[in-house]
Amino acid sequence: MSDVPQIQLNDGNSIPQLGFGVFQIDPSETVEAVTRALEAGYRHIDTAEMYGNEREVGEAIRKSNIDRGEVFVTSKLNNSFHEPDEARRAFDGTLEALGFDHVDLFLIHWPLPTLYDGDFVSTWKTLEEFKADGRARSIGVSNFQPDHLERLAAETETVPAVNQVELHPYFQNREVRAYDEEHGIATEAWAPIAQGEVLDDEAVGEIAENVGRTPAQVVLRWQIQRGNVVFPKSVTPERIRENFEIFDFELEDSDLERIDELDRGEGGRNGPHPDRFDYAG
């Protein structure tokens, strides 16, 4: 088993830099997929209330007989439950679904600045309660822009441990990434291979051929060497293993820079813009 690097968080905890994501994995397939991931060596699982598969994630971890303390588990607050009392009930529901007395990391999934009178600050203060009582070892945010983070800094006591954002070679989210780095916030990359779009890129293909790896391994390795936390998702056992096997090679600086040059700025964004996203179903 390869040793996955640990990223030190600003609250003294640490997070495995490579994890396994379960976004868009049907609950009926989640136990099997997470089981295969744990067998491959993953010890970091990223789920969310909105994914509808927290219960199956917990079941797979229990069935593995791996000590709970060895598996880092993240979940996220459903967009429908930003009001403090609803957030408290939702968090209770997350722990009940997972079957655990704590999560290692709990995130606000989206800032939703056009909903709830733009008040994601009271939501964040509620997450501070979860950290204070030990049921969330670390707390963070997802899809927060620098101005959202500035509001939290001005109005609350806790700097988010992580910010999980869309980040891949075609959309490197550099302004957010720079803000996170400057303020000691770990950046997590969702859609790390642009939902497969970047795998057909000529530059990525040439680098992969030169280093004897797959395009996916090259892009994930680029993420790792750029310091991002990453959690690819797959239900295919071979792909699950392949995505984990990225710690026995390194990309040259010239390869990293070549991938850096693929950035399309805002034109490379695939997901919704956090300033406008307002889905709370």
N, C-alpha and C positions, 0 to 999 in steps of 0.2 A: 504494500500500500504506500503510495506517495504521501509525503508529508505536506499537508495544505498549510500555507502560511497563515498566521493569525494577524489581523489588523487590530492594533490597540485603539480602543475608543476613548473619547474624552471623559468618560465617567469611571475609568479604571477597568472596565470589562474589555473583553476581546471577542472578535468575531472571525470565524474561518473565512478566508478570502474567496473561496469557491464554495458555492452551495448548489442546491437542487431546487428549481422552481416548479410549482404545480399550477401555474396560471393556465386556464383552458384545458386542464386535464379533468375529464369527466369523473365524478365521484366513483363510478363503477370501476374505473381504471386506476384510481389513485393509490390504493393499498399496494397493488402489484408494482406500480411505478416507483413508489417510495421504497418499497422493499428492495427492488433491484438497485436503487441508488445507494441505499445503506450497505448492501452487499458489495458494491463497487468501491466503497470507502467514503462516500459523502457523510459528513456529520453536521450539516447545516441545511435546514429545510425552510423554504420561504412559501408561506401560504397567506390567505386573507379571508376575512368574513365573506367578501363578495365572490370569492371563488367557489364557495359552497362545498369545499372538501376538507375543512378542518378536522372533522370527525375521522375521516379516513386517514389523514396524516397521523393523528394520534394513535389510531389502531395499528398502523404499520410500524410505528416506533415501538409500541409495546410488544408486538409480535416478534420484533427483531431480537429481543432480549439484550439489547445494548442498553447500558446504564443511561437513564434519562439525562444525567449530568454531562454525558459525552455528546449529546446532540443539541445543537443550537437551533431553536425554533423561533421563527418570526411570524407574526400575524399582523393584520391591519384593520383599522376601524372602518366599518361600512359607511359609505357616504350618507346614508339615511339617518345616521345616529350621531350627529355632531353636537346636539344639545347635551349639556353635561349629564343630566339624569339618564338620558337615552344612551349616552356613551358608557356610563357605568353599567347599565343593564347589558349592553352589547358585549362589553369586556367580560362580564360574568359568563355570558353565553359562549364566548370564545374558549374560556378555560373549561367550561363544561363539555363543549364539543371535543376539544382536544383530549380531555381527561387528565389534565395536568393542573398542578397548583400554581404554576407560573409559566410565563413565556420569557424567552431570553430577550426578545425585542418586540415592541409593539409600536406601530406607526399610525399616524393620521394618513389615510390613503391618498386623499386629494385635499388641497386647501379650500376649494369651492368659494372663491372670493365674491361671487355674485349671489350666493345663497347665505342663509342664516345671518343676514345683515352684514356679511363679510366677517363674522366673528369666529374665526378659527382660533383666536387667542383663548377663549374660555374652554374650547375643546382641548387645547394643549395643556391648560392648567389642570384639566381632569386627568390627562395622562400623567401629569406630575404626581397625582394622588396614587396612581397605580405603581409608580416607581417607589414612592415613599413607603408603601405598605409591602413592598417586596414581590408583588405579583407580576410585575414587569421589571426584569433586571435592568433593562435599558429601554429608553423611549426615543423615538425619532419621527421623522416626517417622510413623506413621499410626494414627489412632484411639486415641491416648494421652490419658488423663484427667490432671487435675492431680496426683493422687497418684502416678501412674506416672511423670510427669515429675519429681516431687520425688525419687523413688527414684534416677533417673538422676543428678540433680544431686548427691545425697549420696554416690553410690558410683562415679561415673565422672568423667572429665576434660572431656568434650565436651558442650556444650549442643546439642541438635538444631537444625539449621538451619531445619527446617520441621516442622509437625505437620499432617498431612492428615486432615481430619475431615468427617463429614457436616455440612453447613451450607447452609441455604436459608431463605427468608423464614418458613416455618412452623416451622423448628427452627434457631434462630440460635446455639445452642451457646455461650451467652454466657460461662459460667464458664470454659470451655476457651479461648475467644477472648481473654478478659481475662488469663488466666494467660500465654498465648503472648505477648501484647503486652507485658506487664510484664517478661517475661524475654527479650525480643529474638528470639522464635521466630516466623517467618512462618507464617501460617495459610493452608492450602490448603483449598478447599471442594469436597468431592465431593458428587454429587447436587445441583448448584447450583440447579437449577430443580425440585427435589423430584420427579424423574423425570416431569416434565410436570404434576404435580398443581397446582402454583401458577399455571400459565398460564391457568386458567379463573377465577382469583380476580377478583372484581368490582373491587377497588381497583387491582390490576395492570392490568386491562383499561382502566379509565378513564385511568390514567396513560399507558398506551401510546397510547390514542387522542389524548390531549392533546399528546403529543410527536411523534406521527406515526411511531411505531415498533411493532414486534411485542412482545407480552408477554415473549417470551424475551429479546429485546434489553434490555428494561427491567430484568428481573431480573438479567441478567448485568452490566448497567451499575451496578445497585445494589451487586452484589458488588465490582466494581472500585472504586467510590467509597468503599466501606467498608474498602478496603485488603486484600481477600482475593485470593489467587491462585486462578484458576478455570480449568477445562479441560472445557468441554462436549463431549459426544460425539454424533456423528450419522454416518450413512452416506449421507445425502442431500446431493448437492453443493450444492443451493440453501441448505439449512439450515446446512451447514458454512460457506458464505460469509456468510450472515446473522449467524451467531453471532460472526463476526470483526468485523463492521461496527458496533462499539459505541464507537468512539473519536472520532466526529465530532459527539457531542452529550453533554449533561450533564443529570442530573436535578437539579431544584431541591431545596433542603433540605427543603421541605415534602413533596415526593414521597418522599425518602429516609425521612423520619420516618413517613410513612404505611405504607411497606413494613415498617419496623421494628416497627410496631404489629401486624403479622400473626403475630408469634411466638407459638407455642402451647406453648413450653417443651418438656418431655419428651413431651408428648402429640403433638408434631409430628414426633418421630423416626420415620423409616421403616425404617432399618437396625437391626441388632442393637446392644445396649448393650455397649460394650467391656469392662465388668467381667464380663460373663457369656459373651461370644462364645468358643466353644471349638472351632470347626471347624478341623481340621488335615489334611483329606484331600488 
